[in-house]
Amino acid sequence: MRYQPHGGRLYCRHSQILVFRHAKTIMADFNKFDPRVDSLVIETKTFWDAAIGKLADSDRHWLADAVHRHPEKASNVQYERAHTGFTRTITVTIADIERLYDEKMSG
């Protein structure tokens, strides 16, 4: 078996199958909540699902703050790489609004 360099990694050619030595590298999923990635968030953005009608500015502000306070509960979370960390983007859905109002009324 002979190891050869390939894009910064070493691989061995064995019966025409490439076996990477670093095959256990786990990449983050940037389309759902990830606590490790979330710890590196430097900026947040909020978008609103098309199904959501008109909301007062005060309601939008309160909902955006509440959904970013607990991003693990949001229905739609995405992360984008930034120069020094990540940007968390949450698209607020009707289910998120229902959950947040239920939590507000019960607590």
C-alpha positions in Angstrom: 0.0 0.0 0.0 1.4 3.4 -1.0 0.1 6.7 0.4 0.0 9.6 -2.1 -0.9 13.3 -1.4 -4.3 14.4 -2.6 -5.6 17.9 -1.8 -3.8 18.1 1.5 -4.8 14.6 2.6 -3.2 11.3 2.2 -4.9 8.4 0.5 -4.0 4.9 -0.4 -5.1 3.3 -3.7 -6.2 -0.2 -2.9 -8.0 -2.1 -5.6 -9.0 1.2 -7.3 -10.8 2.4 -4.1 -9.7 5.6 -2.4 -9.5 5.3 1.3 -9.0 8.6 3.1 -7.1 8.5 6.3 -9.3 11.4 7.7 -12.6 9.8 6.8 -14.0 10.4 10.3 -14.0 14.2 9.9 -17.5 15.4 10.7 -18.8 18.6 8.9 -21.5 20.8 10.5 -24.9 20.8 9.0 -25.6 24.5 8.3 -29.4 24.0 7.8 -30.4 23.1 11.3 -29.5 24.1 14.9 -26.0 23.1 15.8 -24.8 24.1 19.3 -21.1 24.1 18.3 -21.7 26.4 15.3 -24.1 28.5 17.3 -21.4 29.3 19.9 -19.5 31.0 17.0 -22.4 33.2 15.9 -21.4 36.9 15.5 -24.4 38.2 13.6 -28.1 37.3 13.4 -30.7 37.8 10.7 -34.5 37.3 10.8 -36.7 36.6 7.8 -40.5 36.0 7.8 -42.3 33.2 6.1 -44.5 34.2 3.2 -47.5 32.7 5.0 -47.2 35.3 7.8 -49.4 38.3 7.2 -49.0 41.8 8.5 -47.6 42.2 12.0 -47.1 45.3 14.0 -43.5 46.5 14.2 -43.5 45.9 18.0 -44.7 42.3 17.5 -42.0 41.7 14.8 -39.3 43.1 17.1 -40.5 41.0 20.1 -40.8 37.8 18.0 -37.4 38.2 16.4 -35.7 38.7 19.9 -37.6 35.7 21.3 -36.8 33.4 18.5 -33.1 34.3 18.6 -33.0 33.9 22.4 -33.7 30.1 21.9 -32.6 29.2 18.4 -32.8 25.5 19.2 -36.6 25.8 19.2 -36.9 27.5 15.8 -38.3 25.7 12.8 -35.9 27.0 10.2 -32.3 27.8 11.2 -29.4 28.3 8.8 -25.8 29.3 9.4 -23.6 31.1 6.9 -19.8 31.3 7.2 -18.5 34.8 8.0 -15.0 36.0 8.1 -14.6 35.5 11.9 -17.5 33.2 12.8 -21.1 32.5 11.6 -24.3 34.4 10.8 -27.4 32.7 12.1 -30.5 33.2 9.9 -33.9 32.2 11.2 -37.0 32.3 9.1 -39.9 32.7 11.4 -42.9 30.4 10.6 -46.4 30.4 11.8 -45.5 27.4 14.1 -42.8 29.5 15.7 -45.2 32.4 16.3 -47.8 30.0 17.8 -45.2 28.4 20.1 -43.8 31.8 21.2 -47.3 33.2 22.0 -48.2 30.0 23.9 -45.0 30.3 26.0 -45.7 34.0 26.6 -49.3 33.3 27.8 -48.4 30.3 29.9 -45.4 31.9 31.7 
